[in-house]
Amino acid sequence: SPKDYDENGDYYYISMANIKNYQFETEDSKLLSKEYSDKNQNKAVAKNDILIARSGEGTIGKVALIDDEDLQGIFADFTMRIRLQKCNPLFAYYYFRTEYFQYLIEINKKGLGNNTNIFPSQIQELPMIDICVKEQKKIVDEIKAELDKQEEIKNKIKCERDKIDEIIEKAIK
């Protein structure tokens, strides 16, 4: 409810819209009143929590990993929090982003049109890769290395685009 927001609040309201790009984005997130956040501590997030959007076409199944130890947030009703034992949080996060896991969401969701949902009880029944934490770390390190390479390529592309813009600006003047 709009009355639950407070620009001076300490807790973010984490909705599906804030995780649609596979990370929690504070820029568009509203702050909650102390009263609301105090009453909803059972929905508070902590570092290494994984949030999954559980409703809405185009958003259902999107995940975010809470990687900020100092973040104070309360997750919305149409998201769910996952806390795994004996599992590298980044490994689980990457797994939840795979085409395979997203396919599992797609075939298990209920409802029609934009009114589709997946429920925590269904998520609990979905398969999780069962490998030791040491092997999970190895996979996470490999994924991170590939992501770093992609970031480097993105930066090079941006640099080249900037050069093109500069050439165009000179031609216009």
C-alpha positions as CSV (number, residue, x, y, z in Angstrom):
1,S,0.0,0.0,0.0
2,P,1.3,3.5,-0.7
3,K,1.0,4.4,3.0
4,D,3.7,1.8,3.7
5,Y,6.4,3.7,1.8
6,D,8.6,6.2,3.5
7,E,11.4,8.2,1.7
8,N,13.3,8.1,5.0
9,G,12.9,4.4,5.6
10,D,15.8,2.0,6.1
11,Y,14.5,-1.0,4.2
12,Y,14.0,-1.4,0.4
13,Y,10.8,-2.9,-0.9
14,I,12.1,-5.6,-3.3
15,S,9.5,-6.3,-6.0
16,M,9.5,-8.3,-9.2
17,A,10.3,-5.1,-11.1
18,N,13.5,-4.7,-9.1
19,I,14.9,-8.1,-10.1
20,K,13.8,-8.3,-13.7
21,N,17.4,-7.8,-14.9
22,Y,18.8,-10.6,-12.8
23,Q,20.0,-8.4,-10.0
24,F,18.5,-6.2,-7.4
25,E,18.3,-2.6,-8.6
26,T,17.9,-0.1,-5.8
27,E,17.4,2.9,-8.2
28,D,13.7,2.1,-8.8
29,S,13.1,0.6,-5.4
30,K,11.0,2.4,-2.8
31,L,11.9,2.6,0.9
32,L,9.5,1.3,3.5
33,S,8.2,2.8,6.7
34,K,9.8,1.5,9.9
35,E,6.4,0.2,11.0
36,Y,6.0,-1.9,7.9
37,S,9.5,-3.3,7.9
38,D,9.3,-4.1,11.6
39,K,6.1,-6.1,11.0
40,N,7.5,-8.0,8.1
41,Q,10.9,-9.1,9.3
42,N,10.0,-12.7,8.2
43,K,10.3,-11.4,4.6
44,A,13.7,-9.7,5.2
45,V,16.6,-10.6,3.0
46,A,20.2,-11.3,3.9
47,K,23.4,-11.7,2.0
48,N,23.4,-14.8,-0.3
49,D,19.6,-15.0,-0.4
50,I,18.2,-15.7,-3.9
51,L,15.0,-14.1,-4.9
52,I,12.8,-15.5,-7.7
53,A,9.9,-13.7,-9.4
54,R,6.9,-16.0,-9.1
55,S,4.4,-14.3,-11.2
56,G,3.8,-12.6,-14.5
57,E,4.7,-13.4,-18.1
58,G,8.2,-12.2,-19.0
59,T,9.2,-11.8,-15.4
60,I,8.3,-15.2,-13.8
61,G,11.5,-17.1,-13.0
62,K,13.8,-14.1,-13.0
63,V,16.3,-14.3,-10.2
64,A,18.5,-12.0,-8.2
65,L,21.3,-12.8,-5.7
66,I,21.5,-10.6,-2.7
67,D,25.3,-10.0,-2.5
68,D,25.4,-6.9,-0.3
69,E,25.9,-7.7,3.3
70,D,24.5,-4.3,4.4
71,L,21.4,-4.3,2.2
72,Q,18.2,-4.1,4.2
73,G,15.2,-5.2,2.2
74,I,11.8,-6.8,2.4
75,F,10.7,-8.9,-0.5
76,A,7.2,-8.6,-2.1
77,D,4.5,-11.2,-2.1
78,F,5.1,-12.1,-5.8
79,T,8.7,-13.0,-5.2
80,M,10.1,-15.8,-3.2
81,R,13.3,-16.1,-1.1
82,I,15.5,-19.1,-1.3
83,R,18.1,-19.9,1.3
84,L,20.1,-23.0,0.4
85,Q,22.2,-25.2,2.7
86,K,25.5,-26.7,1.5
87,C,25.4,-24.8,-1.8
88,N,27.5,-22.0,-3.2
89,P,25.0,-19.2,-3.6
90,L,26.6,-18.0,-6.9
91,F,26.4,-21.6,-8.2
92,A,22.7,-21.7,-7.4
93,Y,22.1,-18.3,-8.9
94,Y,23.8,-19.3,-12.2
95,Y,21.9,-22.5,-12.2
96,F,18.6,-20.7,-11.7
97,R,19.4,-18.6,-14.7
98,T,20.1,-21.5,-17.1
99,E,17.8,-22.3,-20.0
100,Y,17.1,-25.6,-18.3
101,F,15.9,-24.2,-15.1
102,Q,13.9,-21.5,-16.9
103,Y,12.3,-24.3,-19.0
104,L,11.3,-26.1,-15.8
105,I,9.6,-22.8,-14.6
106,E,7.8,-22.5,-17.9
107,I,6.4,-26.0,-17.9
108,N,5.5,-26.0,-14.2
109,K,3.8,-22.5,-13.9
110,K,0.1,-22.3,-13.4
111,G,-2.4,-19.9,-14.9
112,L,-3.0,-18.2,-18.2
113,G,-1.8,-15.1,-19.9
114,N,-0.1,-12.6,-17.6
115,N,-1.7,-14.3,-14.6
116,T,0.8,-17.1,-14.4
117,N,2.4,-18.2,-11.1
118,I,4.9,-20.6,-9.7
119,F,4.7,-21.5,-6.1
120,P,7.4,-22.3,-3.5
121,S,6.2,-25.8,-3.2
122,Q,6.7,-26.3,-6.9
123,I,10.2,-24.8,-6.8
124,Q,11.1,-27.2,-4.0
125,E,10.2,-30.1,-6.2
126,L,12.5,-29.0,-9.1
127,P,15.8,-30.8,-9.5
128,M,18.9,-29.2,-8.1
129,I,22.4,-30.2,-9.3
130,D,23.9,-32.3,-6.6
131,I,27.7,-31.8,-6.7
132,C,30.1,-31.0,-3.9
133,V,30.8,-27.4,-2.9
134,K,34.4,-27.7,-4.1
135,E,33.2,-28.6,-7.6
136,Q,30.5,-25.8,-7.4
137,K,33.3,-23.3,-6.7
138,K,35.3,-24.5,-9.7
139,I,32.3,-24.0,-11.9
140,V,31.6,-20.6,-10.5
141,D,35.2,-19.5,-11.1
142,E,34.9,-20.7,-14.7
143,I,31.7,-18.8,-15.2
144,K,33.2,-15.6,-13.6
145,A,36.2,-15.8,-15.9
146,E,33.9,-16.0,-19.0
147,L,31.8,-13.1,-17.7
148,D,35.0,-11.1,-17.2
149,K,35.9,-11.7,-20.8
150,Q,32.5,-10.6,-21.9
151,E,32.8,-7.4,-19.9
152,E,36.1,-6.7,-21.5
153,I,34.6,-7.1,-24.9
154,K,31.7,-4.8,-24.0
155,N,34.2,-2.2,-22.9
156,K,36.0,-2.4,-26.2
157,I,32.8,-2.1,-28.1
158,K,31.8,1.0,-26.1
159,C,35.3,2.5,-26.8
160,E,34.8,1.9,-30.5
161,R,31.3,3.4,-30.5
162,D,32.7,6.4,-28.7
163,K,35.2,6.8,-31.5
164,I,32.4,6.6,-34.1
165,D,30.4,9.2,-32.2
166,E,33.5,11.5,-32.1
167,I,34.0,11.1,-35.9
168,I,30.3,12.0,-36.5
169,E,30.4,15.0,-34.2
170,K,33.5,16.3,-36.0
171,A,31.8,15.8,-39.4
172,I,28.7,17.7,-38.1
173,K,30.7,20.7,-36.9
